């Protein structure tokens, strides 16, 4: 069944987009726990109710167990309230900065603590809900979303609680310098001319000047504000820094900032799916720290189709879309690294106990025609191309 839309606010349902193919029983069970009163389906893109079919059985077996359903609803409500508070705090800080008033980040520190707690409770819920924003809401909710993504990535790479919150504050304040750029330039639907792009390129230094010496500001916030447009190969701005010259916080911020921008509606572009976004980002050689990019994908449960990964069990798998909507990824296990042989196919989804521990090079395992292997495995064939057997 293809869901075309929901009756009521998007905040009343747990999915990060309102149009998608409903395929998995778990998603149906989650949908039935929502506060929406009705859904709109597109019969041209999926099956619909059969009017000649007998009445359906009682829906109770498809519901999540009551304690779990209540927990999901509580997490969603908490995320909604936290996002609303964070939006208000970000708006206040950014508007004050734009009017030349001193920045006091102490209130932001409190809301970052709430976001960190929200992410710890249910990272997918917060990250997906924060990413949903209209073009008109983009400026402030983008910062809230980047905050959540930074906290989530910090958890993924094993930073402690204090460092996690420092990264979150950096994410919340990373774009404060854009208050120095005219709105007509920020929201221009067409291509920027050279003079307009020069204005945009000045916002990291402008933001750094606003944050320097402000109450409650940490070094991570200063670094991310100043360097989140630097690139690993030195082609970024404002200083053209390379590799280790860019701090860990700034390398994290660059990934989180671009991902949220790509998956949000903007004045000049429609949002991409998470899968398309990370696929494109992986392809921008020299742009991001490759290890952090991989860890970021692990943190959000989406990775480019066709990656060869190693699991904690020592088995190898190929990353494939989960459901084909570009929202999540799964790993199809097919090979034993220990015994160097094919094994029965097994699909692993986010949240299952088996976890990805590393990225592998197909050539190191003798997979000389990896594209052909990916095609066969994605079609469900428990085999490699003849040339690789």
VEXKOL-178480 format. One record per residue (C-alpha): y, x, z; residue in one letter. Coordinates in steps of 0.25 Angstrom, whole numbers. Each point is the difference from the previous one (the first is absolute). Example, Ala and Ser with C-alpha at 12.3 -4.5 7.8 and 13.67 -1.06 7.14 Angstrom:
pt north=-18 east=49 up=31 residu=a
pt north=14 east=6 up=-2 residu=s
END
This chain:
pt north=0 east=0 up=0 residu=x
pt north=14 east=6 up=-4 residu=x
pt north=10 east=-3 up=10 residu=x
pt north=14 east=-2 up=-6 residu=x
pt north=8 east=-3 up=12 residu=x
pt north=1 east=-5 up=14 residu=x
pt north=7 east=-12 up=6 residu=x
pt north=10 east=5 up=10 residu=x
pt north=6 east=14 up=3 residu=x
pt north=-8 east=12 up=-3 residu=x
pt north=0 east=4 up=14 residu=x
pt north=-10 east=-11 up=3 residu=x
pt north=-11 east=7 up=-7 residu=x
pt north=-6 east=14 up=2 residu=x
pt north=0 east=5 up=-14 residu=x
pt north=10 east=10 up=-6 residu=x
pt north=2 east=-8 up=-13 residu=x
pt north=-1 east=-15 up=-3 residu=x
pt north=-8 east=1 up=-13 residu=x
pt north=-14 east=6 up=-1 residu=x
pt north=-14 east=-3 up=-3 residu=x
pt north=-7 east=-6 up=12 residu=x
pt north=-14 east=7 up=-1 residu=x
pt north=-5 east=4 up=14 residu=x
pt north=-5 east=-9 up=11 residu=x
pt north=7 east=8 up=10 residu=x
pt north=14 east=-3 up=-7 residu=x
pt north=-4 east=-15 up=0 residu=x
pt north=-3 east=0 up=15 residu=x
pt north=14 east=7 up=2 residu=x
pt north=7 east=-10 up=-9 residu=x
pt north=-6 east=-11 up=8 residu=x
pt north=6 east=5 up=13 residu=x
pt north=14 east=0 up=-6 residu=x
pt north=11 east=-10 up=3 residu=x
pt north=2 east=-3 up=-14 residu=x
pt north=-2 east=-15 up=-3 residu=x
pt north=-4 east=2 up=-15 residu=x
pt north=-3 east=10 up=-11 residu=x
pt north=3 east=-1 up=-15 residu=x
pt north=-11 east=4 up=-9 residu=x
pt north=1 east=4 up=-15 residu=x
pt north=-12 east=-6 up=-7 residu=x
pt north=2 east=9 up=-12 residu=x
pt north=-3 east=12 up=8 residu=x
pt north=-11 east=-4 up=9 residu=x
pt north=-9 east=-11 up=4 residu=x
pt north=5 east=-13 up=7 residu=x
pt north=-6 east=-11 up=8 residu=x
pt north=-12 east=-8 up=-7 residu=x
pt north=4 east=-15 up=1 residu=x
pt north=-15 east=-4 up=-2 residu=x
pt north=-5 east=9 up=11 residu=x
pt north=-4 east=-6 up=14 residu=x
pt north=9 east=2 up=11 residu=x
pt north=0 east=14 up=5 residu=x
pt north=-7 east=3 up=13 residu=x
pt north=8 east=1 up=13 residu=x
pt north=8 east=13 up=-1 residu=x
pt north=-2 east=5 up=14 residu=x
pt north=-10 east=11 up=-5 residu=x
pt north=10 east=6 up=-9 residu=x
pt north=11 east=1 up=11 residu=x
pt north=1 east=13 up=7 residu=x
pt north=-6 east=0 up=14 residu=x
pt north=11 east=-7 up=9 residu=x
pt north=3 east=13 up=8 residu=x
pt north=2 east=8 up=-13 residu=x
pt north=8 east=-11 up=-7 residu=x
pt north=9 east=-1 up=12 residu=x
pt north=2 east=15 up=0 residu=x
pt north=3 east=0 up=-15 residu=x
pt north=11 east=-11 up=3 residu=x
pt north=6 east=8 up=12 residu=x
pt north=1 east=13 up=-8 residu=x
pt north=6 east=-8 up=-12 residu=x
pt north=10 east=-7 up=10 residu=x
pt north=3 east=14 up=7 residu=x
pt north=2 east=7 up=-14 residu=x
pt north=10 east=-11 up=-4 residu=x
pt north=8 east=0 up=12 residu=x
pt north=0 east=16 up=0 residu=x
pt north=5 east=0 up=-15 residu=x
pt north=11 east=-10 up=3 residu=x
pt north=5 east=8 up=12 residu=x
pt north=-1 east=13 up=-8 residu=x
pt north=7 east=-6 up=-12 residu=x
pt north=12 east=-4 up=10 residu=x
pt north=1 east=14 up=6 residu=x
pt north=-1 east=7 up=-13 residu=x
pt north=11 east=-9 up=-6 residu=x
pt north=9 east=3 up=12 residu=x
pt north=-2 east=15 up=-1 residu=x
pt north=2 east=0 up=-15 residu=x
pt north=12 east=-9 up=0 residu=x
pt north=7 east=8 up=11 residu=x
pt north=-3 east=13 up=-7 residu=x
pt north=6 east=-6 up=-13 residu=x
pt north=13 east=-3 up=8 residu=x
pt north=1 east=14 up=6 residu=x
pt north=-4 east=-4 up=14 residu=x
pt north=-9 east=9 up=8 residu=x
pt north=-15 east=-1 up=-1 residu=x
pt north=-7 east=-3 up=13 residu=x
pt north=-15 east=1 up=-2 residu=x
pt north=-5 east=-4 up=14 residu=x
pt north=-2 east=-15 up=-4 residu=x
pt north=-7 east=5 up=-13 residu=x
pt north=-9 east=8 up=9 residu=x
pt north=-4 east=-12 up=8 residu=x
pt north=-4 east=-8 up=-13 residu=x
pt north=-7 east=12 up=-5 residu=x
pt north=-9 east=-1 up=12 residu=x
pt north=-3 east=-14 up=-3 residu=x
pt north=-4 east=3 up=-14 residu=x
pt north=-9 east=11 up=4 residu=x
pt north=-7 east=-10 up=9 residu=x
pt north=-1 east=-10 up=-11 residu=x
pt north=-6 east=11 up=-9 residu=x
pt north=-10 east=4 up=11 residu=x
pt north=-4 east=-14 up=1 residu=x
pt north=-2 east=-4 up=-14 residu=x
pt north=6 east=10 up=-10 residu=x
pt north=-4 east=-7 up=-13 residu=x
pt north=7 east=-13 up=5 residu=x
pt north=13 east=7 up=3 residu=x
pt north=1 east=9 up=-12 residu=x
pt north=-4 east=-12 up=-9 residu=x
pt north=10 east=-9 up=6 residu=x
pt north=12 east=10 up=1 residu=x
pt north=-2 east=3 up=-15 residu=x
pt north=2 east=-14 up=-4 residu=x
pt north=15 east=-1 up=-2 residu=x
pt north=10 east=-7 up=-10 residu=x
pt north=9 east=8 up=-9 residu=x
pt north=12 east=-5 up=9 residu=x
pt north=-7 east=5 up=13 residu=x
pt north=-4 east=14 up=-5 residu=x
pt north=10 east=9 up=6 residu=x
pt north=-4 east=-3 up=15 residu=x
pt north=-14 east=-4 up=-2 residu=x
pt north=-3 east=12 up=-8 residu=x
pt north=3 east=9 up=12 residu=x
pt north=-8 east=-9 up=9 residu=x
pt north=-12 east=2 up=-9 residu=x
pt north=2 east=15 up=-2 residu=x
pt north=0 east=0 up=16 residu=x
pt north=-14 east=-7 up=0 residu=x
pt north=-6 east=9 up=-11 residu=x
pt north=5 east=13 up=7 residu=x
pt north=-6 east=-5 up=13 residu=x
pt north=-13 east=-4 up=-7 residu=x
pt north=-1 east=14 up=-7 residu=x
pt north=3 east=7 up=13 residu=x
pt north=-11 east=-7 up=6 residu=x
pt north=-9 east=4 up=-11 residu=x
pt north=3 east=15 up=0 residu=x
pt north=-2 east=0 up=16 residu=x
pt north=14 east=2 up=5 residu=x
pt north=2 east=-4 up=15 residu=x
pt north=8 east=-12 up=4 residu=x
pt north=13 east=7 up=2 residu=x
pt north=-1 east=6 up=-14 residu=x
pt north=-4 east=-13 up=-6 residu=x
pt north=12 east=-7 up=6 residu=x
pt north=9 east=11 up=-5 residu=x
pt north=-5 east=-2 up=-14 residu=x
pt north=2 east=-15 up=1 residu=x
pt north=15 east=2 up=4 residu=x
pt north=1 east=10 up=-12 residu=x
pt north=-5 east=-11 up=-9 residu=x
pt north=9 east=-11 up=5 residu=x
pt north=13 east=9 up=-2 residu=x
pt north=-4 east=8 up=-12 residu=x
pt north=9 east=-8 up=-10 residu=x
pt north=12 east=-1 up=9 residu=x
pt north=8 east=8 up=-10 residu=x
pt north=-1 east=-10 up=-10 residu=x
pt north=11 east=-8 up=7 residu=x
pt north=9 east=10 up=-6 residu=x
pt north=-4 east=-4 up=-14 residu=x
pt north=7 east=-13 up=-6 residu=x
pt north=-9 east=-12 up=-1 residu=x
pt north=3 east=-1 up=-15 residu=x
pt north=-7 east=13 up=-2 residu=x
pt north=-12 east=-2 up=10 residu=x
pt north=-3 east=-14 up=-6 residu=x
pt north=3 east=3 up=-15 residu=x
pt north=-11 east=-7 up=-8 residu=x
pt north=1 east=10 up=-12 residu=x
pt north=-1 east=15 up=-1 residu=x
pt north=10 east=9 up=8 residu=x
pt north=10 east=8 up=-7 residu=x
pt north=2 east=15 up=4 residu=x
pt north=12 east=-3 up=9 residu=x
pt north=-8 east=-11 up=7 residu=x
pt north=-12 east=8 up=2 residu=x
pt north=9 east=11 up=6 residu=x
pt north=4 east=-10 up=10 residu=x
pt north=-14 east=-3 up=4 residu=x
pt north=-4 east=14 up=1 residu=x
pt north=11 east=2 up=11 residu=x
pt north=-6 east=-10 up=9 residu=x
pt north=-10 east=10 up=7 residu=x
pt north=12 east=9 up=5 residu=x
pt north=9 east=-12 up=3 residu=x
pt north=-11 east=-6 up=9 residu=x
pt north=-3 east=14 up=7 residu=x
pt north=15 east=1 up=3 residu=x
pt north=-1 east=-14 up=6 residu=x
pt north=-12 east=3 up=9 residu=x
pt north=4 east=14 up=4 residu=x
pt north=4 east=-1 up=15 residu=x
pt north=-2 east=-15 up=1 residu=x
pt north=-7 east=-5 up=13 residu=x
pt north=-15 east=-1 up=0 residu=x
pt north=-2 east=8 up=-13 residu=x
pt north=-12 east=9 up=-2 residu=x
pt north=-2 east=12 up=-9 residu=x
pt north=-10 east=-8 up=-8 residu=x
pt north=10 east=-11 up=-3 residu=x
pt north=10 east=11 up=-5 residu=x
pt north=-11 east=7 up=-9 residu=x
pt north=-4 east=-13 up=-6 residu=x
pt north=14 east=-5 up=-3 residu=x
pt north=4 east=13 up=-6 residu=x
pt north=-13 east=4 up=-8 residu=x
pt north=-8 east=-13 up=-3 residu=x
pt north=4 east=2 up=-15 residu=x
pt north=-5 east=15 up=-1 residu=x
pt north=-13 east=3 up=-8 residu=x
pt north=-11 east=10 up=3 residu=x
pt north=3 east=7 up=-13 residu=x
pt north=15 east=2 up=3 residu=x
pt north=5 east=-11 up=-10 residu=x
pt north=6 east=-9 up=10 residu=x
pt north=13 east=-2 up=6 residu=x
pt north=10 east=4 up=7 residu=x
pt north=-5 east=14 up=2 residu=x
pt north=-12 east=2 up=-9 residu=x
pt north=-9 east=4 up=11 residu=x
pt north=-14 east=4 up=-2 residu=x
pt north=-13 east=-2 up=7 residu=x
pt north=0 east=5 up=15 residu=x
pt north=15 east=0 up=-1 residu=x
pt north=0 east=-15 up=1 residu=x
pt north=-4 east=-4 up=14 residu=x
pt north=-13 east=-9 up=3 residu=x
pt north=9 east=-12 up=4 residu=x
pt north=8 east=1 up=-13 residu=x
pt north=-13 east=2 up=-8 residu=x
pt north=-6 east=-13 up=7 residu=x
pt north=13 east=-7 up=-2 residu=x
pt north=0 east=3 up=-15 residu=x
pt north=-13 east=-7 up=-2 residu=x
pt north=3 east=-12 up=9 residu=x
pt north=14 east=-2 up=-7 residu=x
pt north=-5 east=0 up=-14 residu=x
pt north=-13 east=-8 up=3 residu=x
pt north=8 east=-12 up=6 residu=x
pt north=11 east=1 up=-11 residu=x
pt north=-11 east=-1 up=-11 residu=x
pt north=-7 east=-12 up=7 residu=x
pt north=13 east=-8 up=3 residu=x
pt north=8 east=-8 up=-10 residu=x
pt north=13 east=7 up=-3 residu=x
pt north=12 east=-4 up=-8 residu=x
pt north=-5 east=8 up=-12 residu=x
pt north=-15 east=-2 up=1 residu=x
pt north=-11 east=-9 up=5 residu=x
pt north=-10 east=5 up=10 residu=x
pt north=-12 east=8 up=-3 residu=x
pt north=-14 east=-2 up=7 residu=x
pt north=-3 east=10 up=10 residu=x
pt north=-11 east=5 up=-9 residu=x
pt north=9 east=2 up=-11 residu=x
pt north=10 east=7 up=9 residu=x
pt north=-9 east=10 up=6 residu=x
pt north=-7 east=3 up=-14 residu=x
pt north=14 east=3 up=-6 residu=x
pt north=4 east=8 up=12 residu=x
pt north=-13 east=9 up=0 residu=x
pt north=3 east=3 up=-15 residu=x
pt north=14 east=5 up=3 residu=x
pt north=-4 east=15 up=2 residu=x
pt north=9 east=8 up=8 residu=x
pt north=7 east=-12 up=6 residu=x
pt north=-8 east=-2 up=13 residu=x
pt north=-8 east=8 up=10 residu=x
pt north=-14 east=-3 up=-6 residu=x
pt north=-7 east=0 up=14 residu=x
pt north=10 east=-9 up=6 residu=x
pt north=-1 east=-9 up=-12 residu=x
pt north=-15 east=-1 up=2 residu=x
pt north=2 east=-3 up=15 residu=x
pt north=10 east=-11 up=-3 residu=x
pt north=-10 east=-7 up=-10 residu=x
pt north=-10 east=1 up=12 residu=x
pt north=10 east=-6 up=9 residu=x
pt north=3 east=-12 up=-9 residu=x
pt north=-14 east=-2 up=-5 residu=x
pt north=4 east=1 up=-15 residu=x
pt north=-3 east=12 up=-9 residu=x
pt north=0 east=3 up=-15 residu=x
pt north=-12 east=-5 up=-7 residu=x
pt north=-9 east=11 up=-4 residu=x
pt north=2 east=10 up=12 residu=x
pt north=-13 east=7 up=4 residu=x
pt north=0 east=0 up=16 residu=x
pt north=-9 east=5 up=11 residu=x
pt north=-4 east=-10 up=11 residu=x
pt north=-3 east=4 up=15 residu=x
pt north=-15 east=-2 up=-3 residu=x
pt north=1 east=11 up=-11 residu=x
pt north=-2 east=-10 up=-11 residu=x
pt north=9 east=0 up=-12 residu=x
pt north=7 east=-12 up=-6 residu=x
pt north=9 east=-4 up=-11 residu=x
pt north=13 east=-8 up=4 residu=x
pt north=0 east=-14 up=-7 residu=x
pt north=10 east=-12 up=1 residu=x
pt north=-5 east=-10 up=11 residu=x
pt north=1 east=-13 up=-8 residu=x
pt north=8 east=5 up=-12 residu=x
pt north=13 east=-5 up=5 residu=x
pt north=6 east=14 up=4 residu=x
pt north=1 east=-4 up=15 residu=x
pt north=-11 east=9 up=6 residu=x
pt north=-10 east=10 up=-4 residu=x
pt north=-15 east=1 up=3 residu=x
pt north=-9 east=12 up=-1 residu=x
pt north=-13 east=-1 up=-8 residu=x
pt north=-10 east=10 up=6 residu=x
pt north=-9 east=6 up=-11 residu=x
pt north=-4 east=14 up=4 residu=x
pt north=-6 east=9 up=11 residu=x
pt north=8 east=13 up=2 residu=x
pt north=-11 east=5 up=9 residu=x
pt north=-12 east=-3 up=-10 residu=x
pt north=9 east=1 up=-13 residu=x
pt north=-6 east=-13 up=-6 residu=x
pt north=3 east=-14 up=-3 residu=x
pt north=-2 east=-10 up=11 residu=x
pt north=0 east=-16 up=-1 residu=x
pt north=15 east=-5 up=-2 residu=x
pt north=7 east=-5 up=13 residu=x
pt north=14 east=-5 up=1 residu=x
pt north=9 east=3 up=12 residu=x
pt north=12 east=-8 up=3 residu=x
pt north=12 east=4 up=9 residu=x
pt north=-3 east=-3 up=14 residu=x
pt north=-15 east=3 up=-1 residu=x
pt north=-6 east=12 up=9 residu=x
pt north=-2 east=9 up=-12 residu=x
pt north=13 east=8 up=-2 residu=x
pt north=6 east=9 up=-11 residu=x
pt north=1 east=15 up=5 residu=x
pt north=4 east=7 up=-13 residu=x
pt north=3 east=1 up=-14 residu=x
pt north=-10 east=7 up=-10 residu=x
pt north=2 east=6 up=-13 residu=x
pt north=-11 east=-6 up=-10 residu=x
pt north=-2 east=13 up=-7 residu=x
pt north=-5 east=6 up=13 residu=x
pt north=-11 east=-9 up=0 residu=x
pt north=-4 east=1 up=-15 residu=x
pt north=7 east=-13 up=-4 residu=x
pt north=5 east=6 up=-13 residu=x
pt north=4 east=-14 up=-6 residu=x
pt north=6 east=-7 up=12 residu=x
pt north=7 east=-11 up=-8 residu=x
pt north=-13 east=-4 up=-6 residu=x
pt north=-7 east=1 up=14 residu=x
pt north=11 east=-9 up=6 residu=x
pt north=-2 east=-11 up=-11 residu=x
pt north=-15 east=0 up=2 residu=x
pt north=1 east=-1 up=15 residu=x
pt north=11 east=-11 up=0 residu=x
pt north=-9 east=-8 up=-9 residu=x
pt north=-11 east=1 up=11 residu=x
pt north=-9 east=10 up=-7 residu=x
pt north=-7 east=9 up=10 residu=x
pt north=0 east=11 up=-10 residu=x
pt north=9 east=11 up=-6 residu=x
pt north=2 east=3 up=-15 residu=x
pt north=-12 east=7 up=-7 residu=x
pt north=7 east=13 up=0 residu=x
pt north=2 east=1 up=15 residu=x
pt north=-14 east=-4 up=4 residu=x
END
